[in-house]
Each structure stands twice: as structure tokens, then as C-alpha cells.
Amino acid sequence: MYFKDHNPPHFHAIYQADTAEYDINTLEVLRGKLPNRAHSLVLEWASLHRGELLEDWKLASEMTEIKPIEPLN
């Protein structure tokens, strides 16, 4: 996430040289593309942490430090 980023609420995922932006509410890819396996892992992680992602989005829009979110185990 970036401070004061554009709507809709989203996060950026990076895997090697590939990047994608995911809508937090729908988990749709807004821009970019990841390999299938990485995309599946991002969707799994984001579905588990949607509330935390939305909280971090709010913090980032207020220029406040965001909270770390646990990775998949």
C-alpha cells in the first residue's frame, strides 16, 4: 500500500518481475498480472486478512503508519 493512493481501496502484490493491484473489497485484479500460483496465494492471503487490509488502507489514507499483516504459513 502507498500513502494517499487512488481509490478504490487496493493493495499491490509483487512476485519476481511481475506486479498486480488487487481491489480489497472484491479481490479483483485492477491492473497487472501474476503467475497463476502466486495469484492463488495472494487471493488466499487477502481473503484471510481483508479486515486488516481495509484498516491499513484507512491508516494509509490518513498518512498514518500501517500495521504489518502476517504472511501465509
C-alpha positions as CSV (number, residue, x, y, z in Angstrom):
1,M,0.0,0.0,0.0
2,Y,1.0,3.5,-0.6
3,F,0.1,6.6,1.4
4,K,-2.7,8.7,-0.2
5,D,-3.1,6.2,-3.1
6,H,-6.1,6.4,-5.5
7,N,-9.4,4.7,-4.9
8,P,-10.8,2.0,-4.9
9,P,-9.1,0.6,-1.8
10,H,-6.4,-1.8,-3.1
11,F,-3.0,-3.3,-2.4
12,H,0.0,-4.0,-4.6
13,A,1.4,-7.5,-4.9
14,I,4.9,-8.2,-6.4
15,Y,6.3,-11.6,-7.4
16,Q,9.7,-11.5,-9.0
17,A,9.3,-9.2,-12.0
18,D,5.5,-9.3,-12.0
19,T,3.2,-6.9,-10.2
20,A,-0.6,-6.6,-9.8
21,E,-3.0,-4.4,-7.9
22,Y,-6.0,-6.1,-6.1
23,D,-9.2,-4.5,-5.1
24,I,-9.5,-5.2,-1.3
25,N,-13.3,-5.5,-1.4
26,T,-13.7,-7.8,-4.4
27,L,-10.2,-9.2,-4.7
28,E,-10.4,-8.5,-8.4
29,V,-7.2,-7.7,-10.2
30,L,-7.3,-4.0,-11.1
31,R,-4.1,-3.8,-13.0
32,G,-1.2,-6.1,-13.9
33,K,-0.9,-9.9,-13.6
34,L,0.9,-12.5,-11.5
35,P,1.7,-16.1,-12.4
36,N,-1.2,-18.4,-11.5
37,R,0.4,-19.9,-8.4
38,A,1.4,-16.5,-7.0
39,H,-2.1,-15.1,-7.8
40,S,-3.8,-18.0,-5.9
41,L,-1.6,-17.4,-2.9
42,V,-2.3,-13.7,-2.9
43,L,-6.1,-14.4,-3.1
44,E,-5.9,-16.9,-0.2
45,W,-3.9,-14.4,2.0
46,A,-6.1,-11.4,1.1
47,S,-9.3,-13.3,1.9
48,L,-7.9,-14.2,5.3
49,H,-6.8,-10.6,6.1
50,R,-9.4,-8.4,4.3
51,G,-10.4,-6.6,7.5
52,E,-6.8,-5.8,8.3
53,L,-6.2,-4.6,4.7
54,L,-9.1,-2.3,4.9
55,E,-7.8,-1.0,8.3
56,D,-4.4,-0.4,6.8
57,W,-6.0,1.4,3.8
58,K,-7.7,3.8,6.1
59,L,-4.5,4.4,8.0
60,A,-2.5,5.0,4.8
61,S,-5.1,7.4,3.5
62,E,-4.7,9.4,6.8
63,M,-0.9,9.3,6.3
64,T,-0.6,7.1,9.5
65,E,1.8,4.2,9.8
66,I,0.2,1.0,8.6
67,K,0.3,-2.2,10.6
68,P,2.1,-5.3,9.5
69,I,-0.1,-8.2,8.3
70,E,1.0,-11.8,8.9
71,P,2.1,-13.8,5.8
72,L,0.6,-17.2,4.9
73,N,2.1,-20.0,7.0
